[in-house]
Amino acid sequence: MQTYLVITDFHRRVNKRGEQYGMPVSVMLHPEAIWGYELVTSAYKEAPEVSLDRVVNHVKTRFPYADQKAIEKLIGRK
């Protein structure tokens, strides 16, 4: 079995006076809780190259001015 977790948010702890303190703590969820079971399990059937292209294209949509080679280096594309 495999377990995947996705960081969805960061929160800072709060003391009794309601003040935030310390380092932010990440909030993690299973991918199924975010995108649904069907979508997550359908990706298991994809070829690795297709998944890699989907990741690259998603990063490009989020950061349109990013350099192609920098994106590939960041995600480990060879």
N, C-alpha and C positions, 0 to 999 in steps of 0.2 A: 504494500500500500504506500501511497505517497500523500503527503500533506502539503498544501500550498497556503501561504498567508499573504495578504496584501495590506500594505500600510494605507489606511484610509484618512487618517487625521493625526494631528499632534495636539495634546492638551498639556497645560501646566498644572501642577498640583496647587491646591488652594488651602491656606491655613485657616484657623478658627475665625480670624477677622475678615476672611474673604479675599485676602491678598494672594496673588500668585507668587510662587517661589520655585527655585530649583530649575533643573533642566526639563525641557518638554519631554513628555512620555508619548510614545507612539500608540495609536489605536489600530489594532490589526483585526481583520475579518477574513473568513474564508471567501474565495472568489465567488462561490455559489451564492453567498449572501448578497453580493453586490450585483452580479450579472445574471444570476439564475443558473440552475443545474444544467439545463439543456444546452445553453451556449458554451459553458465551460467544458462539458463532456464532448461536445461536437468538435472542439479544437484538438482533442486527442487523436482524431483520425487524420489530421492534416500532416502533410509532409513537412519536415523541418525547414526546408527552404521557403515554403509558403508562409509559415509562421514567422520566420525571420523577416520576410518582406512586409508582412502586416505590421510588425513592430517598427520597422524603419519608416513606413508610411505614416504610422501614428505619430511618431516623434516629429516627422516633418510637418504634420498638420499643427502640432502644438508649438513648434519652434521653426517657423517658415524660413528664417534667415540663417539657420544653422548650416554649417558646412557638411556636405555629404560624407566626407572622409571622417570628420569628427564624430558624426553619428555612428558610423560603422565601427569606429574604434571604441566608442563608449559601450555599445551593446555586444561587442566581441565578434563582429562579422569579419571573416577572413577573405 
